[in-house]
Amino acid sequence: MNKVILLKKRPVGKPSLSDFEFTSDSIADPMSGHVLLKTLYVSVDPYLRGRMNDSLSYIPPFEIGKPVQSGIIAQVIDSRHPEFRKEDFVSGTLGWKEYQVSDGKGLMKVDLKVSPLSSYLGILGMTGLTAYLGLTEIGIPMAGETLVVSGAAGAVGSVVGQVGKIMGCKVVGITGTDEKVELLKSKFKFDHAINYKTSDDLKKAIYNACPDGVDIYFDNVGGEISDAVLSNINKHARLPVCGAISQYNDTKIPTGPRLQPILLTKSATMRGFIVNDFSAKFPAALKQLIVWLKEGKLTYSETIIYGFDNIPQAFIDLFDGINTGKMIVKV
């Protein structure tokens, strides 16, 4: 039988295992123009939390009683589609199912000879594209500027910092453990890193790390961390807003500093974005990421959890910062 994970009910606050349902169905044969896929790797991402709410957003919410969907690397087991052959590896947004039939729409072939399969969910997938395009299109980094990244040891943040270094920026990361602080400086070559959980005065810590002020703030977390960074921005600062994981499980709208006076007096630009806003630039961006990866200018970390049944827990663990780099489940 074919294991399937459904959204059982909409989470209130932080998700729990009881919000998901494990079930099974039969493995179907592909019809003409379809392929049968075997799931190999599953991406779990913070943005999935928003899709579990029944609210209007940039993408429709998940349906109760239907499989959760996320980025998946799969292998073609059987093909009746002219563009895919048996044994091809593909990536796409697919259901949390061990096996599934697809009509091929949205699937992209991936090449194991270029990079390990899991990397196509991370640095060569949505993660890498989000980091590169969010920084270059909105942050517009220039050599000598100071870039601050929150959620810096996460999948997107660690790539943002490296791209900033390649482009000549001073890069400061904000993260949640001393181990991640050392990782940012040693592996990802950040100039400085701050543990926000042990900082008595985060605003002052950012000021000390960025004596010339903050020119670009790549925001992955929102909340009090972002409040502290905003108090240190320079005139004409650019602020790409990629995520707000610190607030995804809030059950009421939090009250925080009013941003308008800061943005006004600093002539700053804050822009939220979804990576698909820049879909026309995906091919060129991916090409550049592959070049830097081959040249050794980029590296990446993955937290790999094993077993299909552990997908929901891996997703939940994102909100406790368990992962370093991209969180992936190997089925």
MOFENBEL-V496932 format. One record per helix or strand of 3 or more residues. SS is the DSSP state (H for helix, E for strand). FROM is the first residue (numbers start at 1). LEN is the number of residues. Records with the same first field share a line. If there is no record, write none. Layout:
SS=FROM-LEN + FROM-LEN
This chain:
E=2-6 + 20-6 + 35-9 + 69-11 + 89-7 + 99-4 + 146-5 + 170-6 + 192-4 + 214-6 + 233-9 + 269-4 + 302-5 + 325-6
H=17-3 + 48-4 + 117-5 + 126-14 + 155-12 + 178-9 + 202-8 + 223-8 + 245-3 + 260-6 + 275-21 + 308-13
